[in-house]
């Protein structure tokens, strides 16, 4: 661990809106993308992505996205104008197979131009709302807009569009054998800063055990020699601190005999032995075998 990092501090009032906007979006990442389809009062369809987006409740099911006012000229986006006229939207989820088409749809075409046609994506009639959904999207949410909350009147100001989900559509191909969404099959894409995106698949997807069913001992209860390790990171200490209790001496001794720890560690000087223990424990932590890692870290020669 190395908490002694150097920082720069930025007061948003002391830099340009564009500069702070770029720094903020570079740090608050990755952000999910709301690929929003809307219609105006004449029935013209609009399709545009927004990365100021997330879910904010399940009962009722609420999604919120924000079409901000343009920084350069303080104009509003067609999506915002459309939901003000027709308070309905379909929020489509973006995955890797459609990321380039999604990006193309973000082009600022004149009002009335159909981004479905421009991007080559397929409109599919919705069941509860007027805007169509994207047939190629792995999941889509038909929503009623219940509230629009303007956060300011200057360029860069957000407009929170609060959406109640009326219907959700999920491609069967992204489900696992239990009927749940498989993140690997979803292959979701998220927004980073600048022109960067993030693909949530492969080794970038990992599991972290939630400390909901038990109370972890906490990092503060980890012995100082382990807490100040030059080998173990903060993530490693977080795993170690998420156990309910430390292994007992009997289990430590049994594990040591099974793994032959005495042969590899007992002859080493204490400082060197500790370093090798931490290296060995790290291998187990990387496989999420936390109990075994603890038994190695707490092992002492007889």
C-alpha positions in Angstrom: 0.0 0.0 0.0 1.1 3.5 -0.7 -1.3 6.2 0.6 1.3 9.0 0.2 0.3 10.0 -3.3 0.7 13.5 -4.7 -2.5 15.3 -5.7 -3.5 18.3 -7.7 -6.6 20.2 -6.6 -9.1 21.8 -9.0 -11.7 24.4 -8.1 -14.4 24.1 -10.8 -14.9 27.9 -10.6 -11.3 28.6 -11.4 -11.1 26.7 -14.7 -13.2 26.6 -17.8 -16.3 24.6 -18.0 -14.9 22.5 -20.8 -11.7 21.8 -18.8 -13.5 20.7 -15.7 -16.0 18.7 -17.7 -13.2 16.7 -19.3 -11.5 16.1 -16.0 -14.7 15.1 -14.2 -15.8 12.7 -16.9 -12.3 11.2 -17.1 -12.4 10.4 -13.4 -16.1 9.3 -13.0 -15.8 6.3 -15.2 -16.8 3.9 -16.5 -20.4 5.2 -17.0 -23.3 3.1 -18.4 -24.9 4.4 -21.6 -28.5 5.2 -22.0 -29.2 4.8 -25.7 -32.4 6.8 -25.7 -35.1 6.7 -28.4 -37.8 9.4 -28.3 -40.4 11.0 -30.5 -41.5 14.6 -30.9 -45.2 15.7 -31.1 -45.1 15.1 -34.9 -43.9 11.6 -34.4 -40.3 12.1 -35.7 -38.0 9.6 -34.1 -34.7 10.5 -32.4 -32.0 8.1 -31.1 -29.1 9.4 -29.0 -26.7 8.1 -26.3 -26.2 9.6 -22.8 -23.6 8.5 -20.3 -25.0 10.5 -17.4 -27.2 7.6 -16.6 -28.1 4.9 -14.0 -30.9 3.2 -12.1 -32.2 4.7 -9.0 -34.9 2.4 -7.6 -36.7 -0.9 -8.2 -40.1 -0.2 -6.6 -41.1 1.7 -8.6 -38.4 0.9 -11.1 -36.7 4.2 -11.9 -34.0 5.1 -14.5 -32.5 8.6 -14.7 -30.5 10.1 -17.5 -29.4 13.6 -18.2 -29.2 15.3 -21.6 -27.0 18.3 -20.5 -27.1 21.7 -22.2 -24.3 22.0 -24.7 -21.1 23.6 -23.2 -20.1 25.4 -26.4 -23.4 27.3 -27.1 -25.9 26.5 -24.3 -28.3 24.9 -26.7 -30.5 21.9 -25.7 -30.6 18.5 -27.3 -33.4 17.0 -29.3 -33.9 14.3 -26.8 -34.7 16.8 -24.1 -37.1 18.7 -26.3 -38.8 15.4 -27.3 -39.5 14.2 -23.8 -40.8 17.6 -22.9 -43.3 17.2 -25.8 -44.0 13.5 -25.5 -43.0 12.2 -22.0 -42.0 8.8 -23.1 -38.6 7.1 -23.8 -37.0 3.8 -24.5 -33.7 3.3 -22.9 -31.6 0.8 -24.8 -28.5 -0.8 -23.4 -25.4 -0.7 -25.5 -23.1 -3.7 -26.0 -19.9 -4.1 -28.0 -21.6 -5.4 -31.2 -23.4 -2.0 -31.7 -20.9 0.4 -30.1 -19.9 1.9 -33.5 -23.5 2.4 -34.6 -24.3 4.0 -31.2 -21.4 6.4 -31.7 -22.6 7.3 -35.2 -26.1 8.0 -33.8 -24.5 10.7 -31.5 -23.8 12.9 -34.5 -25.7 16.1 -34.2 -28.0 15.7 -37.2 -30.7 18.4 -37.8 -34.0 18.0 -36.0 -36.2 15.5 -37.8 -33.4 13.3 -39.1 -34.0 9.6 -38.1 -30.8 8.3 -36.3 -32.1 4.8 -36.7 -31.7 5.1 -40.5 -28.4 7.0 -40.2 -26.9 4.4 -37.8 -28.3 1.4 -39.6 -30.0 0.1 -36.5 -33.5 -1.5 -36.6 -36.5 0.2 -35.0 -38.8 -2.3 -33.2 -42.3 -1.2 -32.1 -42.7 -0.8 -28.4 -45.6 -2.2 -26.4 -46.4 0.6 -24.0 -44.9 3.8 -25.4 -44.6 5.6 -28.7 -40.8 5.6 -29.3 -39.5 2.4 -30.9 -36.8 0.3 -29.3 -33.5 -0.8 -30.8 -33.9 -4.4 -32.1 -30.2 -5.0 -31.8 -29.9 -3.9 -28.2 -29.4 -6.7 -25.6 -31.9 -5.1 -23.3 -34.4 -2.2 -23.6 -36.6 -0.4 -21.1 -39.9 1.2 -22.2 -40.4 4.2 -19.8 -42.8 6.9 -18.9 -41.1 10.2 -18.1 -42.4 11.3 -14.7 -40.3 14.3 -14.0 -37.7 16.5 -15.7 -35.5 18.4 -13.3 -33.3 21.2 -14.7 -30.1 21.7 -12.8 -29.1 25.0 -14.3 -29.6 27.4 -17.2 -26.0 27.7 -18.4 -24.0 25.6 -20.8 -23.0 22.3 -19.3 -26.1 22.2 -16.9 -27.8 18.9 -16.6 -31.5 18.0 -16.9 -32.5 14.9 -15.0 -35.0 12.9 -16.9 -36.7 10.6 -14.4 -38.2 7.6 -16.1 -40.5 4.9 -14.7 -40.0 1.5 -16.4 -43.2 0.1 -17.8 -41.7 -2.8 -19.7 -38.3 -4.4 -20.0 -37.1 -6.5 -22.9 -34.1 -8.9 -22.7 -32.6 -10.9 -25.5 -32.7 -14.6 -24.5 -29.2 -15.1 -25.8 -27.6 -13.1 -22.9 -29.2 -15.2 -20.2 -27.5 -18.0 -18.3 -29.0 -21.4 -17.5 -30.7 -19.9 -14.4 -32.4 -17.2 -16.5 -30.2 -14.4 -15.2 -28.2 -12.0 -17.3 -24.7 -13.3 -17.9 -22.3 -10.3 -18.0 -20.0 -12.2 -20.4 -22.9 -12.7 -22.8 -24.2 -9.1 -22.3 -20.8 -7.8 -23.4 -21.7 -4.3 -22.2 -19.9 -1.1 -23.2 -19.4 1.9 -20.9 -18.2 5.4 -21.4 -14.8 6.7 -20.2 -13.3 10.2 -20.7 -12.6 11.7 -24.1 -12.9 9.2 -26.9 -12.4 6.2 -24.6 -14.8 3.4 -24.0 -14.7 0.3 -21.8 -15.8 -3.2 -22.8 -17.1 -5.2 -19.8 -16.2 -8.8 -20.8 -13.4 -11.3 -20.4 -11.0 -10.7 -17.6 -12.3 -7.2 -17.0 -15.3 -8.9 -15.3 -14.6 -10.2 -11.8 -16.5 -11.0 -8.6 -16.2 -9.4 -5.2 -17.8 -11.1 -2.2 -20.4 -8.8 -0.7 -20.1 -8.4 3.1 -23.9 -8.5 3.5 -24.3 -11.9 5.2 -21.6 -11.5 7.8 -19.5 -8.8 9.5 -15.9 -8.8 8.4 -13.2 -8.2 11.0 -12.0 -5.1 9.1 -8.5 -4.0 8.0 -7.9 -2.4 11.4 -7.9 -5.9 13.0 -5.2 -7.2 10.7 -1.8 -7.5 12.4 0.4 -4.6 11.6 3.1 -6.7 10.0 0.6 -7.8 7.4 -1.2 -4.4 7.2 2.1 -2.7 6.3 3.2 -5.4 3.8 5.3 -4.4 0.9 3.8 -7.2 -1.1 0.0 -7.0 -0.4 -2.1 -4.2 -1.8 -5.2 -2.5 -0.4 -7.4 -4.9 -2.4 -5.6 -7.8 -0.8 -6.1 -6.3 2.7 -9.8 -5.7 1.8 -10.1 -9.5 1.1 -8.4 -10.4 4.3 -10.5 -8.0 6.3 -13.7 -9.5 5.0 -13.5 -12.7 7.0 -15.6 -13.1 10.1 -12.9 -14.6 12.2 -9.2 -15.7 11.9 -8.4 -19.4 11.5 -7.6 -21.3 14.6 -4.2 -22.7 15.4 -5.2 -26.3 14.7 -6.3 -25.4 11.1 -3.2 -23.4 10.6 -1.0 -26.3 11.7 -2.9 -28.8 9.5 -2.7 -26.6 6.5 1.1 -26.0 7.1 1.7 -29.7 7.2 -0.4 -30.3 4.1 1.4 -27.6 2.1 4.9 -28.3 3.5 5.3 -24.8 4.9 7.9 -25.9 7.4 10.3 -27.1 4.7 10.1 -23.9 2.7 9.9 -21.3 5.6 11.3 -22.5 8.9 15.0 -22.2 7.9 14.6 -18.5 6.8 15.4 -15.5 9.0 12.3 -13.9 10.4 12.2 -10.9 8.0 12.9 -13.0 5.0 10.4 -15.6 6.1 7.7 -12.9 6.4 8.3 -11.6 2.9 8.0 -15.1 1.5 4.9 -15.8 3.5 3.3 -12.7 2.0 4.3 -13.7 -1.6 2.8 -17.1 -1.0 -0.3 -15.7 0.5 -0.7 -13.4 -2.4 -0.9 -16.4 -4.8 -3.9 -17.7 -2.8 -5.5 -14.3 -2.6 -5.4 -14.0 -6.4 -7.4 -17.2 -6.5 -9.8 -15.9 -3.9 -8.7 -18.6 -1.4 -8.7 -16.2 1.5 -8.8 -18.7 4.3 -5.7 -20.4 3.0 -4.0 -17.1 2.6 -4.7 -16.3 6.3 -3.3 -19.7 7.4 -0.1 -18.9 5.5 0.2 -15.4 7.0 -0.4 -16.6 10.5 2.0 -19.5 10.3 4.9 -19.5 12.8 7.6 -22.1 13.1 7.3 -24.4 16.1 
